[in-house]
């Protein structure tokens, strides 16, 4: 292994900083310095940093990787190359199911004699869906190496995730299964800027620590002195969490039968309104629709454009219900199911007509979908969107131009859809999903510079559920 290079952190953590303070600093730095690939912005994500493949390739140089047979790798985009090199080395690859909705993890099983290109597909999110066998709690499996993503990590091995607690919970569940123990090696893969000084006193008993840090430029052996969680801290969970992750109910029953204390914590009262202590307001509140810019200190202010006041009805700030703060005191709350933002359903889903132009929100967030193959029918695209839980409020079909535009109720719904649509392939063609041009560039999560649509409908109409599959229009 190459020698460790001592490098001073580029992001300075202030005394008294919370986990959310550190996350915000890292996310802001990556965005401000354009250090990430799609999906953007990186806020509330494990950042898909530039150089991720180079960092992942360092995994094969670790002796712990060479001697491992079964490796668990998180499903985030920046660790896709880590999943590929694991499959290429003919090792057993386990990937957690998204948001732990249907089980603990999947065993990725490539076709017999798979080519490199097939292995790359298997290592993508599409491969997790199409080439996997689910493992349940009663599966007898030993995990030799664990690879996780991080928002921030220290050279001492302290790790901060994106604030939802899934990596911590996955490891704790594996510990309950006997799949990991105190000697199991944990690796995280990050950009160099994500290596920061994390205060010891903000870490908690359930937090997962790491043994190795891989970056595009170096390998850091942490010699971490902090223990890893060897089971679930049930008092850090509540009944709401159990409802969102059904597999936890089964695990709780097993632990209770074994005579362990499975007393749950109490859901924070603030969760009723979607607010939790210790969480920055800009992560929970929707700002009124107006031109917003940030000064060099990150403070938001209204832009004075010198134009006459626009007669646009401002909607009041709305509180998001999927709070991600630290105030819950433990395994933090995750986002709701994709599509929760949709207020109405299409006829295929039993919900009447797709909302008309007048029924849409004053301001929507639009996703561009390109690379649509010739001959694809609207119904086929709609079915694919529903399957990935990315059904939009409205779909504007431009099949002749091999593209479509998908309108979502707000930036959060659009970002969830973008994540779901990565690696989407139809009729053998890979589709490209990204924010529409008018909405790209440097936004923070929860903000949109999309102008409200005019009250008069455009000349071309969006596709609705009762129109024929051959309908095409030229709405931009």
Beta strands, then each sheet from edge to edge (+ up, - down):
strand 1: 70-73
strand 2: 92-96
strand 3: 105-108
strand 4: 132-135
strand 5: 145-148
strand 6: 152-153
strand 7: 159-160
strand 8: 185-189
strand 9: 212-214
strand 10: 219-221
strand 11: 285-286
strand 12: 292-294
strand 13: 300-302
strand 14: 318-319
strand 15: 365-370
strand 16: 394-398
strand 17: 403-408
strand 18: 425-426
strand 19: 429-430
strand 20: 432-435
sheet 1: 4+ 3- 2+ 1+ 5+ 8+ 9+ 10-
sheet 2: 6+ 7-
sheet 3: 11+ 14-
sheet 4: 12+ 13-
sheet 5: 16+ 17- 15+ 20-
sheet 6: 18+ 19-
end
